[in-house]
């Protein structure tokens, strides 16, 4: 069965992400001494990310990548793309200059994209529900069909606004590699659906639209 995956912010060839994200260093077993060898540290991260991608995503699968792919030049970025499985859709991030001219490696390239799923595609989706996600590299305060139960899925923040997303009660989540939900794995779309279902169900709602209407009423937002 074909699977659909979603992720963000791999930062191939990026040394500073290792400095900023301690958990990446821990996963790779990089000591302070190891970090002094920039090229080896970066290459170790690259290999880890490639292995993570290809052991998760099969050739026939679809993957939505929400930006900040590679800090390498175009030539090395293209070599990466050739190694990675799946039918790729790109949502452009703020660190994706190396992908300019490489659009042919993607099924689609967008700044913002709306994607819908239903039980005819995946039997784990409620038959009375359409799972609609608005995907963007950046977290949005409001988005298309928000008042009708569309869910906002983003990257960029490396988990730094996870608590804000939760406390807001919005149907919004960070799917970047460093986020709490991802926890350094590539998320299946089922994982994202389940996350939003928990929010919906905990509020005693049967559909995302019902939940959105309830939230909008609490916020005093006109429908």
N, C-alpha and C positions, 0 to 999 in steps of 0.2 A: 504493500500500500504506500502511495506517495505521501510524504509528510511535508508539513509547512513549518518553517523555523523563522525565528526573528531574533536579532541581536544588534549590537552597536559597539562602537568605540574600541576596536581591537588595537589600534595604534601600532601597526607593524612598523618596524624600523625606528621606533621612538624610544630613546634612552630615558628622557625625563619622566615618562609615565611610570617607569620602574622606581624612580626616586619618590614620586608622589604617592604611589599605591603600594603600600607595604605588603599587602597580601599577595600581590603578583610576585614580589621578591621571595616571599615565603614559599609559594607554590613551586617556584623555580629553584629554591634552595640557594639563593644568591646571598653571600655574605658581604660585608662592607668591603673586604678585600677583593671579592669577585667583581663588585661594582666598579672597581678602579679600571678594569679592562672593558672599556665601553663596547668595543666591537663584539667581544665574546658574549657579553650580557645581552646585547641586542639580538644577536643571532640565536641565543638560547630561547629568548622570548619568541622570536619568529617561528622557530621550530615547534615550540609548545602550541602556539596559536594555529599553525597549519594542521598539526595532529589533532587538536581539539575539533577543528572545523571538519576534517575529513572522516574522523571516526563517528561524528554526529550526523553530518549531512551526506546522504547518498546522491549518486549522480542524477537520479530521477526526481529528487526532492526540490522544493522551492524554498528559497531563503530570502528574507527581507533584511537588508543591512542598512541601519539607520545612521550611517555617517562616521567619519573619522577612521578611514580604512588604513591608509599608509602614509608615512612620512618620507618614504623613499622617492627617488626620481621616477619619471614615467617608465623607463626601461625596466627597472627592478620591480615596480608595482605591477607591470604587465606580466612578468615572470611569476609573480605571486598568484595573480588571477588565473593563470593557466593551470596551477596546481590544485585549485580549490573546487570541490564538488558542487553540484547543484545548479538550478536555474536561478540566477541572482537578480534581485531587484534592489536598486540603490536609491536611498534617500540621502541627498547630499548634506554633508556636515561642513563645519568651518575649517577642517583640515583635509580637504579632498582635492587639492589642486593637481596632485599627481594622477588623478583619474580623468582629467580633461583629455579628450582624444581617445579614451578607452571605453567609450559608452557602448561599443559593440559587444562588450563582455557581459552586458546586463540586458535583461528582458525589458526593463524600464528604468528610467532615471527621472526622479522628481524631487522637488523641495518638500512637498506635502502630498500624501497619497491616501485615498480612502479605499479600504479593502473590506469586503463583506464575506461572511461565512454562514452556512446554514446546515441543518441536519441532513440534507441531501448530499452534502460534501463530506460531512463528518458526523457519524451517528451519536457522538457524545454531546453534540449541541442540542439543547432543548428544542423540541419540534415547534414550540410556540415562540421561538426566539430567533432573531437574526443578530448575529454577532458582528457588529460594525466597528471597525477601528480606524481612527485617524492617526496616521503615523508621520512623524516629523523628527528631525534630529533634536530640535529644541522643545522643551516643555511649553505648552500653550496654556494661557489663562482661560481662553474660550476657543471653541473649534466648531466645525460644521456638525450640525445635528446633535450637539451636546445636550440640548434640552429634550431630545428624543431618545437618549440612551446610547449614543455613540461614545466609544471609549478612546481616550487619548493615550497613545503609546509613544514614548520618546527615549532619547539617549542623552548624550552631552554632559550629564551631571555627575557621572561616576558614583552614583548612590548618595550624593550630598543633599538631595532634597527628598529622599525617601520618606522621612518623618513628616515633612511638609505635605507631601502627597497624601499620606495616611490621615493626617489631622484635618485636611481640607474636606475629607469625605468625597472628593471628586473621583470619577472613574478615570483615573490617570495613573500611569506607572512608568518607571524607568526600566528599560530592558537592556541597558548597557551592560557590558561584561562585568563591570565592577559594582553593579547594583546588588542590593540584598536579594531581590527576587531571582536574579540570574545566578549569583554566587559562583561566578567563573565557569558557567556552562552556557551553551546556546539553548535558548528556550524554544520548546515546541509551542505552536500556537495554542495547543490544548492547555499548557501551563498558564498562559496568559488569560485564557478564557476562565479557567478555574479560579484564578486570582480575583477576577472581577465578579465571578459568581458568588464568591464568599462575601464580598462587600454587599452585593445585592441581597443575598439570602439572609445575612445578619440583620438587615433592615426590614425583613419580613416581606420583601417584594418578590413577585414572580417573574418579572421581566425587567430588562435594563431601562426601558422607557418608564415603567412605573417608578423605578428607583430615581431616575432623573427628575421626574415630575415632583416627587416627594422632596428631593434636595432643592430644587428650584423654589418650591413653596417656602421652605425654611429660610432660603436666602432672600426671599422677596423678589425673585426674578420673574418678570412677566414672560409667559410662555408664547 
